[in-house]
């Protein structure tokens, strides 16, 4: 079924706050995915010491269904998405695609970013397909053996 026949997937991103932190850390991956991404609790600890980190809860209505984190330093034209997950109970409903679209819109809206990179485990075929469909191009493996993919943003957002 296409998104149009099911209705649009309503996803929004929200900063991780005290109010939603427990819901974000309670999210779980499917058993075969746990080695693909750091835990959300670990990511939030990391974000406390990284002023460029932008942790976001992925919400469907009022329900927290996923988590992502990216950085977009003001002095750089590149943003990096380095955490991205949808809870196992919410996978397969288009939320990953909608969340990726939402974060790319948020990054575009910053105005200074011209390209976005993302890393993932090469054996994570679902991630590869999601990012390829969004226009990311694989660049090769990094020093940790993760695939690096890059997306050139098409022009500045809005009237910037």
N, C-alpha and C positions, 0 to 999 in steps of 0.2 A: 504494500500500500504506500502511496506517495504521501509526502507531508500535506499536500493540498487536499487529499481525500480524507485525511484524518483531522485536518485543521492544523493551523500553525502551532509549532511547539513554542510555548511561552516560557522563556528562560530569561533571567536577569542575573547580573553579578552584583554582589554586595561585599564591601570590606568585611573582613573577619573581625568581629567584635566580641566583647565579653558575653553578649547575649546569644551569639550563634557559635561560639568557639567549641562548646561541648558537642554540638551537632556535627560540626566539621570533623572533629577528632573521632567521632563514632562511625563515620563512613568507612565502608570496607570494600575492598576489591574482591573479585572472584578468585578462588584458590589458585588458578593458573596464572594470575596476573600479579600476585604479591611481590614478585621479584623485579617487576618492571618500574616501580616508582617508590620513593621514600615514603614513610608514613606521614600522615597529615600532621600529627603531633610533632614529629621531628622537623617538618617543614616550617611549622609555626614557631618553633624554638629558633630555627635558623633566621627567620624573618625578624625576630626581635633584635638581632645583632647586625642586620643588613639594612641600612637606611634606604636602599634602592628597591628592596623587595616589596611587591604589591600582592599580598595574599587576598584571594577572593573566594567567597562562598558562591556556589552555583545554585540558584533557587528556581524551582518550578512552583509558581504561586508562593506559598509560605513555607514550602518543604525544601530543606537543604538536600540536594541530590548529588552534589559534587564539590570539588575543590580544585583551584588552580592557583598558580603563583607565577608572576613574571617580574622582570625588572626593565626599566626604560630610563637609564640615567639621562639627565638633562644635557650633559656634555657629549652625548653619543647619538648617532642616528640609527642605532640598532636596539631593538627590544629583544629580550630572550624569555620565552615561555619555558620554564624549567620544572614545573609540576603541573600535572593535569590528570584528573581522575573523575570518573562518575561511579557512584556507589553501585555495587553488584546488583542490588534490587531494582535499580533504575536504568540499567544498561539496555540497549536495543530499542529505545523509544525515541531516538533522535536528539537526546539531550546533549550528547557529546558534540555533535555537529552544530547545534544551536549555541552551545557554550563557546565553542571555538569562534564562531561568527561574532558573538558578543564581545569576546576579549579582543579580537582583531579590530572591531569597531571602536572599542575603548582606547586601544593603542593608537589607531588612526587619529582619534580625537585629541591626542596629546599635541599633535602638530609638528613635532620635531623628528619623529621616527620615519625612516624611509624603508627599512626592511626588518623582518622579524625572523629570528631563528628558534628552532626547537630541537631538542635531542630526545631520542628514544632508543630503547633496546632494539637491535636489528631484527630479533625474532618476534617482535610485537607487531604482527601483521595487521591487526585492527588499527593500531596507531598509524602505521604506514599508509593504509588505505584512507583513513580520515584526513591525514595531512596532505596526501597527494591530491585528494578530491578538492581540498581548499586552495590548491595552487602551490604548495610547498614543493621545492626541488631538492632532492637528496644531494648533499655535497660530499659525503664520505664519512668515515669513522673518526671520532675524536680520540684523544690519548687514553680514554677509559673504555674504548670499544663501543661507544654509543654512536648511533647514526645522527648526523647533523643535517637538518633540512632548513632551507631558507625560503622566505617569501618576500618578494619585492612588492611594497605597497603601491597601489596605483593612484598616485597623486595625493595631495594633502586633503584632509577632511574638511568638509564644509567650505567656509569662505576664507580659510587661512591661506 
